[in-house]
Amino acid sequence: MPELDPEGLASVAISLAKLSVVVGNGQWLESYVSLTLPRLSAMNVETQVNLLSGLAVFGADLPRAWVAAFQLMCVQQAEAGKMTAGQLEQVLVALSSRRVTPSSALCQLYFDKSLPELQHTSQSSIAATLLALQQAGVQPDAHWLEALVGVVRETIRSYSLVELNGVSKALGAFEAGGMKQRWLSDLVAYLKEFFLH
């Protein structure tokens, strides 16, 4: 595989993930991940995000140097306007699924870019993002979370029970983690009561 160009190299993991091929941690995956590191910057943004998502599907153990380089690259691209809020969300979800805490700079860029789009974000996407932030131990930006709570309130009947349960648990964790705001505690209390009935 060393002879593959960066896009071709990334397409191996992306294709295997799309085909639901089981790839366990081992020498092949470890070698593959190390081959991608020096080629990350030569990949386009969509390929980078899909590569990370594919590696997350495999349950790859990502080395610290790889994660640090990937996050730095994402921050630089997001600051340059080359990454969308949806792509940043994919990165946060993939990193948290590997029990990696996203950098504060990466999270803040996601909060800033996604804030104007929250009204148009799907319920499944909101639930997945909140779960990812909770799993990674990230306390959301208060302004972003307040806007998101407003969106959840407006669209609460559109959530499945599984999604709503995830939203409830994540919001409860943020409240327990120190986010003491009336708008948050009111929704958390409402959701707790909802799941009691």
HELIX and SHEET records of a PDB file:
HELIX    1   1 PRO A    6  LYS A   18  1                                  13    
HELIX    2   2 GLN A   27  THR A   36  1                                  10    
HELIX    3   3 LEU A   37  ALA A   42  5                                   6    
HELIX    4   4 VAL A   45  PHE A   58  1                                  14    
HELIX    5   5 ARG A   64  GLU A   79  1                                  16    
HELIX    6   6 ALA A   85  SER A   97  1                                  13    
HELIX    7   7 SER A  104  SER A  114  1                                  11    
HELIX    8   8 LEU A  115  HIS A  120  5                                   6    
HELIX    9   9 GLN A  123  ALA A  136  1                                  14    
HELIX   10  10 ALA A  142  THR A  155  1                                  14    
HELIX   11  11 ILE A  156  SER A  158  5                                   3    
HELIX   12  12 LEU A  161  ALA A  176  1                                  16    
HELIX   13  13 ARG A  182  LEU A  196  1                                  15    
END                                                                             
